[in-house]
Amino acid sequence: MTHYVGVLTAGGDSPGLNAAIRAVGKAAAETFGMHVIGFRDGFRGLMENRYVHLGDAALSGILTVGGTILGTSRDKPDMMPVGGQLMDMTDAMVENYHRHHLDALVCLGGGGTMKSALLLKKKGINVLALPKTIDNDVAMTDVTFGFDTALGIATEAIDRLHSTAHSHHRIIIVELMGHNTGWLALGAGVAGGADVILIPEIPYHADRVAEAITVRSRIGKRFSIVAVAEGAMPVETAAVAAEARAELKNNGDKKKNKKAKARAVACLTEIQELQWQHTTQLAHRLEEATGLEARVTILGHVQRGGTPSAADRLLATRLGTACAELIHQGVSGVMVAVRGDGTEAVPLEEVAGKRKVVPPGHPWVISARHVGTCLGE
Ligand code: F6P
């Protein structure tokens, strides 16, 4: 029988993390009589053996609290910044896992954390992972916790931007998070009635966006709300990025490829660096093309902050308690995924390194088109 469990939170914080820590901790202790500790600041805390006991006192009153009581970091086990260098510190983590006589380690995180969890699994640690991120981009799960809260915040922001855009007859471009996927921008855009929604999965034609706004203006709608995912790109940039990515995958002649691959990496880095100003550039293009005034709102980390929604608290509690049950059954090496009303244990190998993007025929995409939203196509 399992007695000792470690928990850590890694990657960007997400509403519902504390609800999940509480669920794992309470179910593990109260239902199954296990002892639970939490490592601070993600994999770094596991490496440095910084931990706290997650007894009843630590787990009380945290259900509604945003962020993570354990702290988090983006440090990866095999590329840990140590003394100015990136080092593989997985062995130190394995050592600390055994130092505490742990029977299981629960990692709460997004796509990057799934890869790290798999690394530790390969080193013999009994890992279980729970999918959290406001981006909703973890593969093999219906949804991630944190997404619903961010969706609510982003939708409310779009609602609020409507009245000021309307009053000033302006275009307001609102940039939403989501990393390289468009779940958040698409969901909030549809829910908030944005007139234009731009997502990474559908590279956009700026002239078609301008045309849609001009048509609105002609029929008396002199304002427009444009919801843009932070990873959205115009077709021209997306084509260059796709070419560079294909070059990186090319397995041909190694010598010839070395230079081409270095060029591809440099190209992708440059695109990434320029991406932070793409909404401002789009605003200038739209002002020129439509004659309307444009403003940019970057919603940023507001989308990740504060108390989780009821749906996220419920989801995190479902996943956390299911995780404790799996530990009790001796299951490990899995991510606890959401499947409809239930949960499912998915081997980490099937999740790590994959990303859930918005499929072209997703119902939200189709609905957006049906209500006349411009997707920049
Ligand atoms: O993965 C969550 C997320 O909020 C992304 O949407 C965003 O691209 C990224 O994290 C921002 O990261 P950071 O908080 O490290 O700047």
Residues whose N, C-alpha, C, O or C-beta is under 5 A from the ligand:
A	BS01	F6P	G12 D135 M177 G178 H179
